[in-house]
Amino acid sequence: MAENISEVDLAYQILAESGKEHPLHFKKWIIEILARKGKIVQDEASAISEIYTMINMDSRFQHIGNGFWGLTDWYPPETKRRTSTKTTKASS
């Protein structure tokens, strides 16, 4: 069991174990966190919401769409494309 590790550190560990090609859906991922912690919860929805909020605030994790999450390290930082602001002179 992972009783001495925080939920977000355990979340990181689980994703790292899954590998870059296997992002996880948040619900399955968080249920795995609770199981590894050996945490008995009265209200599963509240427990999921609490851990989801902690994950969402941690920059190590990146939401990749449709409820799936990966590690920020797996994805290159987004680069902003510069747009040209050239103005053309009208021919006289």
C-alpha positions in Angstrom: 0.0 0.0 0.0 1.0 3.6 -0.6 -0.2 5.1 2.7 2.8 7.4 3.2 2.6 9.1 -0.2 0.2 11.9 -1.1 -2.6 11.3 -3.6 -1.0 13.6 -6.2 2.4 11.9 -5.9 0.8 8.6 -6.2 -1.2 9.9 -9.3 2.2 10.9 -10.8 3.6 7.4 -10.1 0.6 5.6 -11.6 0.8 7.7 -14.8 4.6 7.2 -15.0 4.0 3.5 -14.8 1.4 3.5 -17.5 3.8 5.0 -20.0 3.5 7.8 -22.5 1.4 5.9 -25.0 -1.2 5.1 -22.3 -2.8 8.3 -20.8 -5.5 7.4 -18.3 -9.1 8.5 -17.9 -9.5 10.4 -14.7 -12.1 8.2 -13.1 -10.2 5.0 -13.6 -7.0 6.7 -12.6 -8.5 8.2 -9.4 -10.1 4.9 -8.4 -6.7 3.3 -8.8 -5.2 6.0 -6.5 -7.9 5.3 -3.8 -7.3 1.5 -4.1 -3.5 1.9 -3.7 -4.0 4.2 -0.7 -6.3 1.6 0.8 -8.6 4.5 1.5 -12.2 3.7 2.4 -14.5 6.4 1.2 -18.1 7.1 2.1 -18.8 9.1 -1.0 -16.9 8.1 -4.1 -18.0 11.2 -6.1 -16.6 13.5 -3.4 -13.3 11.6 -3.2 -12.9 11.7 -7.0 -13.7 15.4 -7.0 -11.2 16.2 -4.2 -8.4 14.3 -5.9 -9.3 15.6 -9.4 -9.0 19.2 -8.0 -5.6 18.5 -6.6 -4.4 16.9 -9.9 -5.8 19.8 -11.9 -3.8 22.3 -9.8 -0.5 20.4 -10.2 1.6 21.4 -13.2 3.0 17.9 -13.6 -0.2 16.7 -15.1 -1.8 17.7 -18.5 -5.4 17.1 -19.5 -5.3 15.9 -23.1 -9.0 15.8 -23.8 -12.1 13.7 -23.2 -11.2 13.1 -19.5 -7.8 11.7 -20.3 -4.7 12.9 -18.5 -1.0 12.4 -19.1 2.2 13.8 -17.7 3.3 17.3 -18.8 6.8 15.8 -19.5 5.3 13.6 -22.2 4.2 16.5 -24.4 6.3 19.3 -25.9 5.4 22.8 -24.7 3.0 24.6 -27.1 4.7 27.2 -29.2 2.8 30.2 -30.3 3.0 30.9 -33.9 3.9 34.5 -34.7 1.7 36.0 -37.3 3.0 38.6 -39.7 1.6 42.0 -39.3 2.8 43.4 -42.6 0.6 45.9 -44.2 0.6 46.3 -47.9 0.6 49.7 -49.5 -2.0 50.3 -52.1 -0.6 51.0 -55.5 -1.2 54.5 -56.8 
